[in-house]
């Protein structure tokens, strides 16, 4: 059951807009909720960077 929930959470995170997450980070007062926004933002940005780096044309 937990794996199904985590997979759903990952799918939902991939659809999030990074600018909306950044706004959440900037405006959230609750430290726990803010940490969730930060984690989601880091995940979304990391996944997008990975797609770019994995492109054949990408030069390091």
Buried (B, 14 or more C-beta within 10 A) or exposed (E): EEEEEEEEEEEEBEEBEEEEBBEBBEEBEEEEEBEBBBEBBEBBEEEEEEEEEEEEEEEE
